Amino acid sequence: MVNGEVSETGNGNITIIGGRIGGGVSEADGGNLVLRNGGSANGGLEESGAGSVTVTVDIPGVVNADITESGGGNVIVIASSGSYEGSIIENAGGNVEITVDAGVSFKGNVEEFGRGDVTADISGTYEGNLAEYGVGNVDTAGDGIFKGNSEHQLPGTCANSIADFQGTICNLL
C-alpha cells in the first residue's frame, strides 16, 4: 500500500500487481502503465507520453481507477474475472479497447477525443456511455448487455452487433 502518488517521467514502465495506491499514478514519457492482479489506484491513472495504459482485472473483485491518456498510446481494459469501474478519457491518437467477459462488468464512460478508434467487445455487461469526439471509429460487439449510448462524429463510422443494446446506438454528434 502506497498512501501517496506514484509518478515516472522517463522511458520506464509502471506496473502495479495486486498493490494499492492511495493517490494517483502518472507516467509522463515513453513508458507504459499496467495495473493487474487486483491492483487499484484511488487517484486514477494518467499517461501523458507515448506509452499505453493497460488494466487487466484477472481476479474476482472490482478495480476502481479513472484513466486519462494524453499521449499517442492506447488504453486497454480487460475485465475477465472481475469488474472494472471508472471513466476513460483518451485525448490523443491512441485507441481505446474494452473487453468484458461473461459474468463481469464495466461501469463508466469512455470519451475519445483524438483520431483513435473505440472498440468494445462485451460478453458481460457494459454500463455507461461511449463517445468518439474525434475522427475515429466506434465498434461495439459481443453477446452481452450494453446499458448506455454510443456516439460518434463524422468522418468516423459506428457499428454495433450487440443484440441487447439498451440505449441509443451510433448517435451522430
TORGUMAR-111840 format. One line per 5 residues: for each residue x, y, z of N, C-alpha, C. Coordinates in pm, 1 decimal. Atoms other than C-alpha are relative to their C-alpha. Layout:
REM residues N
X Y Z X Y Z X Y Z | ...
***
This chain:
REM residues 173
84.1 -117.7 0.0 0.0 0.0 0.0 88.6 123.9 0.0 | -66.9 -129.0 6.4 130.3 341.2 -101.2 -107.2 105.6 23.2 | 102.0 -98.5 -33.3 -61.0 629.8 55.1 6.0 125.1 -85.8 | -14.7 -120.2 81.4 65.2 895.4 -186.1 -9.1 -28.1 -147.6 | -1.9 8.5 146.1 121.3 945.1 -555.1 119.6 -82.5 -45.5
-111.1 67.8 64.2 339.8 738.1 -784.9 16.3 62.3 -137.7 | -21.0 -59.4 132.7 499.0 901.0 -1089.0 132.2 -47.4 -58.3 | -118.5 41.7 74.9 755.9 811.2 -1353.8 10.1 93.3 -119.3 | -13.4 -97.4 107.7 896.7 1063.2 -1602.5 102.9 -38.9 -105.0 | -95.9 44.1 100.5 1149.5 863.0 -1803.0 -61.8 -101.4 -93.6
47.6 101.8 94.2 1124.1 577.6 -2050.4 -37.0 -130.7 68.1 | 34.1 121.6 -71.6 1049.4 321.5 -1779.8 -149.6 -22.3 9.0 | 139.5 37.9 -16.3 722.4 144.1 -1707.6 -39.2 3.8 146.4 | 54.8 18.2 -133.8 498.4 140.6 -1402.2 -92.9 -120.4 -7.3 | 84.8 118.3 -6.9 345.4 -197.5 -1319.2 -45.4 -18.6 143.9
56.9 21.1 -132.3 112.3 -240.2 -1022.6 -66.7 -137.1 -2.6 | 50.5 136.3 -4.1 49.7 -605.9 -942.5 -57.7 -24.4 138.6 | 65.6 28.6 -126.8 -204.4 -651.2 -665.8 18.2 105.1 108.1 | -22.7 -103.1 -100.6 -94.4 -335.6 -485.9 -105.7 108.8 -4.6 | 94.4 -110.4 -8.5 -297.2 -36.2 -376.5 75.8 131.0 10.9
-57.9 -133.3 -2.2 -203.5 322.2 -447.2 -109.5 94.5 47.4 | 100.2 -89.6 -55.4 -390.9 575.6 -233.1 -20.8 124.9 -83.3 | 9.6 -118.0 85.8 -321.1 861.4 -475.0 -1.3 -39.1 -145.7 | -2.5 25.2 143.8 -282.0 888.6 -848.8 130.4 -62.7 -44.8 | -118.5 57.5 63.0 -36.7 712.4 -1076.3 17.4 68.5 -133.8
-22.4 -68.6 126.8 121.8 907.2 -1360.9 129.9 -45.7 -63.7 | -116.0 35.9 81.3 364.4 813.6 -1637.3 6.9 104.8 -109.9 | -4.9 -118.4 85.7 488.2 1106.9 -1843.5 98.9 -9.9 -114.5 | -92.8 8.0 112.7 721.0 972.6 -2110.7 -28.4 -123.8 -82.3 | 17.3 110.7 93.3 777.0 668.4 -2328.9 -40.0 -131.9 60.2
33.4 126.8 -63.9 686.8 401.7 -2074.9 -147.8 -30.2 0.9 | 138.6 45.8 -9.2 367.8 208.0 -2017.6 -42.9 -6.3 145.5 | 58.1 10.5 -133.2 136.5 190.8 -1717.5 -89.8 -123.3 0.5 | 73.4 126.4 -4.6 -1.7 -152.9 -1620.7 -54.3 -21.5 140.5 | 65.8 30.7 -126.4 -248.5 -241.7 -1346.1 -64.9 -137.4 -15.6
57.1 134.8 12.2 -333.8 -609.7 -1285.0 1.6 -72.0 133.4 | 6.5 86.2 -119.4 -395.8 -887.0 -1030.1 -59.8 71.1 120.5 | 69.3 -64.2 -110.9 -633.2 -678.3 -820.4 59.7 130.7 46.0 | -57.0 -129.1 -35.7 -423.2 -362.9 -813.4 -103.6 110.6 -11.7 | 92.5 -112.3 8.7 -600.1 -30.6 -759.3 74.3 131.2 20.0
-54.9 -134.4 -13.5 -527.8 341.4 -782.2 -116.2 94.4 26.0 | 114.3 -83.3 -37.6 -773.3 561.0 -594.4 2.9 137.2 -65.4 | -10.7 -130.9 62.8 -642.6 878.6 -758.3 -0.9 -5.6 -150.9 | 6.7 13.8 144.5 -663.6 743.1 -1112.2 134.9 -28.4 -63.3 | -118.5 31.9 80.3 -415.4 652.4 -1385.0 12.1 103.8 -110.1
-20.2 -100.6 103.2 -264.4 916.3 -1612.2 127.4 -30.1 -76.5 | -115.0 23.8 86.9 -33.7 854.7 -1907.2 3.1 114.3 -100.1 | -5.5 -117.0 87.3 85.5 1160.8 -2098.8 113.7 -6.5 -100.9 | -106.3 15.2 98.0 368.2 1025.5 -2313.4 -41.2 -93.9 -111.5 | 25.4 89.5 113.2 398.6 773.6 -2594.1 -45.0 -138.8 42.9
35.9 133.0 -48.1 315.2 474.6 -2374.6 -149.1 -23.1 7.1 | 139.4 41.8 -9.1 -10.9 289.5 -2319.1 -38.5 -28.9 144.5 | 53.0 39.2 -130.4 -232.9 211.9 -2020.4 -76.0 -130.5 -19.8 | 68.3 128.8 5.8 -342.9 -148.8 -1966.4 -47.9 -36.3 139.8 | 56.9 46.4 -126.2 -578.3 -258.2 -1687.8 -60.4 -137.2 -27.0
51.1 135.8 13.1 -642.9 -631.6 -1654.4 -59.2 -41.7 133.8 | 67.1 43.8 -122.4 -899.1 -739.8 -1396.5 -10.8 -152.0 -9.4 | -10.7 144.0 19.5 -796.8 -1102.6 -1373.1 -15.8 -80.2 128.3 | 39.2 72.4 -119.6 -902.3 -1191.6 -1018.4 -136.7 54.4 42.3 | 131.9 -47.9 -41.4 -1251.0 -1168.4 -861.2 9.8 128.8 82.2
2.6 -127.3 -70.3 -1341.7 -827.0 -726.1 -22.2 113.9 -98.1 | 22.3 -118.8 81.5 -1362.4 -472.1 -859.0 126.0 85.2 1.9 | -108.7 -96.3 9.8 -1085.7 -243.9 -982.5 -62.1 136.0 -29.4 | 48.0 -136.1 17.2 -1165.2 126.6 -943.0 118.1 87.4 -41.7 | -105.6 -91.2 43.8 -949.8 365.6 -1145.8 -47.3 76.5 -123.3
24.5 -81.6 118.6 -1022.9 655.4 -1378.4 130.0 5.8 -79.7 | -117.7 0.0 87.3 -787.5 659.9 -1678.6 -4.4 122.4 -89.9 | -16.5 -110.2 94.9 -662.8 964.5 -1868.9 126.4 -28.5 -80.7 | -112.6 25.6 89.5 -436.5 905.3 -2170.3 12.2 121.1 -91.7 | -16.6 -123.1 77.7 -296.1 1222.8 -2330.1 112.7 -8.0 -100.9
-105.7 17.6 98.9 -16.1 1083.1 -2544.3 -49.7 -83.4 -116.3 | 35.9 79.1 116.8 -11.4 864.4 -2850.0 -31.2 -145.1 28.4 | 20.8 140.0 -35.2 -61.7 540.3 -2661.0 -146.0 -40.1 6.3 | 133.9 58.1 -6.5 -363.4 313.9 -2629.3 -44.3 -19.5 143.8 | 55.9 39.5 -128.0 -594.3 238.0 -2337.8 -69.1 -134.0 -21.1
57.1 133.9 11.7 -681.7 -129.3 -2291.9 -51.8 -40.7 137.8 | 58.2 51.2 -124.0 -919.3 -257.6 -2022.6 -58.0 -137.3 -30.9 | 48.0 137.4 15.9 -979.6 -631.9 -1993.8 -57.7 -44.6 133.8 | 67.0 51.3 -120.1 -1235.3 -745.9 -1735.2 -31.4 -146.5 -25.7 | 17.3 141.8 28.2 -1201.4 -1123.6 -1732.2 -56.3 -77.8 118.9
49.1 70.8 -118.8 -1256.7 -1246.8 -1374.9 -61.7 94.0 102.4 | 55.0 -101.1 -89.3 -1353.4 -923.0 -1201.1 -50.2 116.6 -82.9 | 61.6 -113.1 68.1 -1524.1 -594.8 -1285.8 87.3 124.6 8.7 | -71.5 -127.2 5.2 -1389.6 -250.1 -1374.2 -100.4 113.4 18.7 | 82.5 -118.5 -18.2 -1538.3 78.8 -1252.3 88.7 123.1 -10.8
-75.6 -122.8 18.8 -1403.6 409.4 -1379.7 -22.0 54.1 -139.2 | 14.1 -62.5 131.2 -1405.6 651.0 -1668.8 132.3 -7.7 -75.6 | -118.4 -2.5 85.7 -1165.9 658.6 -1962.1 -9.5 122.8 -88.6 | -8.9 -114.0 90.7 -1060.1 976.1 -2142.4 129.0 -16.1 -79.0 | -113.4 14.4 91.8 -828.7 935.6 -2444.0 4.6 128.6 -81.5
-7.4 -133.2 59.2 -710.4 1277.2 -2566.9 80.8 9.5 -128.0 | -90.1 -11.7 115.0 -468.0 1197.9 -2848.6 -31.4 -109.3 -102.5 | 18.9 91.3 111.6 -417.8 944.5 -3125.8 -14.3 -146.0 33.3 | 8.1 140.5 -36.4 -445.2 622.7 -2930.3 -140.0 -56.6 -9.2 | 127.3 71.7 2.8 -720.5 363.1 -2942.1 -43.6 -35.7 142.0
53.9 52.1 -124.3 -948.3 252.6 -2658.4 -60.4 -136.2 -32.7 | 48.8 135.3 21.2 -1011.8 -122.0 -2640.0 -52.3 -54.4 132.2 | 62.3 53.3 -120.6 -1252.7 -271.9 -2386.6 -48.6 -140.9 -27.8 | 48.3 137.2 8.6 -1314.0 -643.2 -2335.0 -62.2 -35.2 134.8 | 70.1 38.1 -122.9 -1571.7 -760.2 -2081.0 -52.0 -142.2 -18.6
41.7 139.5 8.0 -1613.5 -1133.4 -2027.3 -133.9 -21.5 69.8 | 129.0 35.5 -60.6 -1938.2 -1305.1 -1922.7 12.0 -2.5 151.9 | 4.9 3.0 -145.2 -2033.6 -1260.5 -1558.7 64.5 117.7 69.4 | -62.8 -118.4 -59.7 -1840.7 -935.0 -1502.8 -47.0 124.7 -74.7 | 51.7 -122.7 60.1 -1898.2 -569.9 -1589.3 105.3 108.7 -11.1
-73.6 -126.4 13.4 -1751.8 -238.0 -1697.6 -100.6 108.8 32.0 | 90.2 -109.1 -37.2 -1913.5 64.1 -1527.5 77.0 130.2 -9.9 | -65.5 -128.2 19.2 -1807.0 403.4 -1654.6 -18.9 48.6 -141.5 | 10.5 -59.1 132.9 -1796.7 633.8 -1953.8 134.4 -1.9 -69.9 | -119.3 -8.2 82.8 -1548.3 634.0 -2239.4 -15.6 119.6 -92.7
-2.7 -113.7 91.2 -1458.5 953.5 -2426.0 132.3 -1.1 -73.8 | -119.4 -0.2 84.1 -1212.4 951.9 -2716.4 -4.1 128.5 -81.2 | -2.5 -131.3 64.5 -1111.0 1296.8 -2847.6 98.2 8.9 -115.8 | -101.9 -6.5 103.8 -831.7 1212.6 -3092.0 -41.9 -73.2 -125.6 | 26.3 70.6 125.2 -800.3 1013.4 -3409.5 -2.8 -151.7 17.7
4.3 142.8 -27.1 -807.5 674.2 -3240.6 -141.3 -56.1 -7.3 | 127.6 70.8 4.5 -1085.5 416.1 -3252.5 -38.7 -46.9 139.7 | 50.8 58.5 -123.4 -1303.9 283.5 -2970.6 -66.6 -131.8 -36.5 | 61.7 130.7 22.4 -1384.9 -88.5 -2970.3 -38.1 -59.0 135.2 | 47.4 64.1 -122.2 -1588.7 -269.9 -2707.1 -53.6 -137.5 -35.9
42.9 138.5 19.9 -1622.2 -649.1 -2708.7 -63.5 -44.6 131.4 | 74.5 16.8 -124.8 -1893.3 -714.5 -2448.7 -70.7 -136.0 2.2 | 70.4 125.3 -27.0 -1986.9 -1063.8 -2331.0 -68.5 6.4 135.4 | 62.6 -23.8 -129.9 -2075.8 -940.1 -1981.5 -92.6 119.7 -10.9 | 85.9 -118.6 -2.5 -2235.6 -603.4 -1901.3 84.6 126.5 -6.4
-61.1 -132.5 9.2 -2128.4 -252.8 -2005.0 -105.1 100.0 44.9 | 93.0 -100.8 -50.0 -2294.7 27.6 -1806.7 67.3 136.0 -7.8 | -56.5 -132.2 18.6 -2209.9 374.3 -1931.6 -12.7 41.5 -145.1 | 3.9 -51.3 136.7 -2179.4 585.9 -2242.8 136.2 -11.5 -63.9 | -122.2 11.9 78.0 -1921.4 555.5 -2516.0 -7.5 105.1 -110.3
6.4 -109.8 96.6 -1839.5 863.9 -2726.6 134.1 19.3 -69.1 | -116.5 -30.2 82.9 -1592.8 928.8 -3010.0 -18.5 141.3 -53.5 | 12.3 -139.9 39.0 -1545.0 1305.1 -3047.8 101.4 40.9 -106.2 | -100.4 -29.9 101.1 -1253.5 1287.8 -3291.2 -40.7 -57.1 -135.3 | 26.5 52.5 134.4 -1222.3 1131.1 -3634.7 5.5 -153.0 -2.9
-9.8 145.4 -6.8 -1201.5 769.8 -3516.1 -134.6 -69.1 -13.7 | 117.4 85.3 19.3 -1449.0 484.5 -3542.7 -42.5 -63.6 132.0 | 54.9 68.6 -116.3 -1673.3 312.1 -3286.9 -51.6 -136.2 -45.5 | 49.1 134.1 30.4 -1738.5 -62.8 -3287.9 -36.0 -68.9 130.7 | 44.9 75.2 -116.5 -1947.8 -241.7 -3024.4 -48.3 -136.4 -47.6
32.5 136.4 43.2 -1979.2 -619.5 -3048.2 -7.6 -90.5 122.2 | 5.1 100.7 -104.4 -2048.7 -927.4 -2839.5 -142.0 -44.2 28.5 | 132.0 52.2 -33.4 -2335.2 -1123.1 -2690.6 -43.0 39.9 140.7 | 33.5 -48.5 -132.9 -2353.2 -927.6 -2363.7 -107.7 107.0 -2.7 | 99.3 -106.1 -16.4 -2561.9 -633.1 -2245.3 72.3 134.3 0.9
-54.3 -136.4 2.8 -2484.7 -268.7 -2327.0 -108.0 93.1 52.4 | 96.8 -91.5 -61.4 -2665.9 -23.5 -2094.4 57.5 140.5 -8.5 | -52.0 -134.3 20.6 -2585.2 319.4 -2231.7 -14.3 38.4 -144.8 | 6.4 -51.2 137.0 -2534.3 512.4 -2552.7 136.5 -7.7 -65.7 | -122.9 -14.7 77.3 -2274.8 501.9 -2827.3 -18.9 118.7 -93.1
7.6 -122.1 79.7 -2197.3 825.9 -3010.1 129.6 18.9 -77.4 | -119.0 -29.9 79.1 -1960.0 940.4 -3281.5 -27.7 122.8 -85.9 | 16.8 -108.7 95.3 -1898.7 1221.8 -3524.1 74.6 -33.5 -128.3 | -60.7 22.6 131.1 -1805.7 1228.4 -3890.7 138.7 62.3 -3.0 | 16.8 104.0 100.8 -1589.3 1131.4 -4068.3 9.0 -141.8 54.2
-5.4 133.1 -58.5 -1573.0 840.1 -3825.0 -127.5 -78.5 -25.6 | 115.2 88.4 19.3 -1804.4 543.0 -3854.5 -36.3 -65.9 132.0 | 45.9 69.1 -120.7 -2003.5 346.2 -3598.9 -71.3 -127.8 -41.6 | 64.3 128.3 28.4 -2107.1 -18.9 -3599.6 -33.2 -68.4 132.3 | 41.9 73.9 -118.3 -2291.3 -237.1 -3348.6 -56.6 -134.7 -40.1
60.8 131.5 19.7 -2370.4 -608.1 -3333.6 -47.8 -59.1 132.6 | 51.8 45.9 -128.3 -2482.4 -629.6 -2968.3 -152.3 -0.8 -7.1 | 145.8 10.9 10.2 -2842.0 -758.1 -2967.3 -70.2 67.6 117.7 | 63.2 -57.1 -118.7 -2918.9 -645.7 -2609.9 63.6 135.8 31.6 | -52.7 -136.5 -13.7 -2825.6 -276.8 -2653.6 -113.8 86.3 55.1
107.9 -69.2 -69.3 -3035.4 -77.3 -2404.7 23.9 150.6 5.6 | -24.2 -142.8 9.1 -2964.7 275.3 -2521.5 -4.1 42.2 -145.6 | -6.5 -49.1 137.9 -2911.2 484.8 -2832.2 125.3 -54.7 -65.2 | -110.9 60.5 73.3 -2692.9 310.3 -3089.1 48.2 97.9 -106.3 | -66.5 -77.1 104.9 -2448.7 512.7 -3300.2 -64.2 136.7 -24.0
52.2 -135.3 12.7 -2591.0 855.0 -3229.5 105.3 89.8 -64.8 | -92.3 -88.7 69.2 -2431.6 1108.1 -3466.1 5.5 133.7 74.5 | -17.7 -126.3 -72.6 -2288.1 1405.6 -3277.2 8.2 117.6 -95.1
***
